[in-house]
């Protein structure tokens, strides 16, 4: 197995009108996997600043980054890719509308969706604990053990 540095990412748990914002972060939609918006952190900026930037790039939304709620990690044993993700509760500042034609600068996010909790069981969403964390704000900070990435 190749040995790569562990990648650190920040992700946003955004609930609006009882719906969670999810994105498909696979170029050209090559996977049905959905996740919370966010991405890799850049050195020299705080986790909240990195997350606010990533959410704006991927969705056009401006957010206030709140407290962390989940630590998750996954890996791809074939490539050696290993990512640790820190999820933060976020609130939208301003308009929550994301234009259908929104495109992130790197052209990675192929679409976004606002989903209700009851709809999540029929979707390919990672991490598996995201629905519990997102829709129950009283849930304390949680750690999800290392899992293999599923495309």
N, C-alpha and C positions, 0 to 999 in steps of 0.2 A: 504494500500500500504506500503511495506517495506521502511524503511528510510535508505539509504546508502549515504556515502560521495560522493560528486561530483568528478568525475574523470576528470583530465586535460590531453588532448592529443595534440600533434603537428602533422600536416600533410603537405606533400610536394606537391606543384603544379609544376609538371615537364613537360614542353613542349619540344619535340625533333622532328624535321622534321615535324612540324605542327600536332603532335599527343601528346595526354595527356596520361601519365602513370596512369593506374588504377590497383588495386589489389582486389582480392576476399579474404577478411580476415576472412573467416569462415572455421574452420577446416573441412577437407574432402569435401569442396564445398557444405555444407548443405544449403547454400543460394546462390541466384544469385546476391545478392547485391554487387556492386562494389564501391570502394572508393579510395581516394588518399592514397598513402603509408604513413605510420607513425604509431604512437601509443602513449601509455601512457608515461607520463614524469616521470622520476625518480628524487627524491629530491637531491639537491646538484649539479645538472648540469643545464646549461642554456637551454632554449627552443631550440635554434639552435643546441646545442651539442646533446640534446636528439633526435632531428629530424634527424640529420646526422646519428646517431647510428641506429635509427629505419629503415631508408631507406636502409642503408647498410645491416642490418639483413634481411630485407624483400626482397631485390632485388639484393644485391651484388654491387649496384652502390654507387659511392662516389659523394656527392653533395656539392655545395656551397649554403648555406642557405641565401636567400635574405630577402626582406621586407615582413611583414605580409600583407595578402590581404583579409582574410575572417575570421570571428568569427562565429562559428556555434555551436548549442547545440541540443541535442536530448535526449529523455528518453524512457524507456520501463516501462509503468505504471504497468505492471504485476509484474516485479521484483524490481522496484524502481531504476534501473540503470539509471544514468544521467551523460552525458558526455558533456564537453565543449571542443571544438576543435579550435585550432588556426592554420590557414593555412598560409604557407609561400611560396613565389615564390622561386624556386630552379633551379640551373643550374647544369648540369652533368660535373664532372671533369673526364676526361679520356674517356674510352670506354663506349658507351651506350648499349652495348649488354648484355642482361640478358639470361643466358643459360636456355633452356627449363626445365632442371632438377634442377634448383636452388631451394633450400629448406631453409626456415628460421629456425633458431635454435629451435623455439618453435613449428614448424610445424603447424602454423595457416594459413599462406597465401597458398591458394590452387592453384592459378594461377595469372598471370599478363597479361595486355594487353595494347598496345599502340593504342589509338583510336582517330579518327578524330572527329571534332565537329559534322559533319553531322551524324555520327554513334551513338552519345550519346543518341539521343531521343529514340532509340530502346533498350536501356539498362536500367537495374535497378541500377541507380547511385544516391548516396546521398553524399552531400546535392544537392538539385535540382538546386541550383545556381552555381554549380561547373563549368559547361560549360561556362557560361557567364564570370565568374572570370578568368578561365584558358585561354580562347582564346581572351580575350580583356585586355591586360596588362595595358591599361589606366583606367580601372575601379578602382575607389577608394576603400579603405578599406570598407568592407561591413559586416553587421551583419545579420545573418539569425535567425529569432525567433525560440524558442523552438518548436520542432516537435517530434512526436512519431516515434520510430524506426520502420522501415518496413523491414521485412525479406522476 
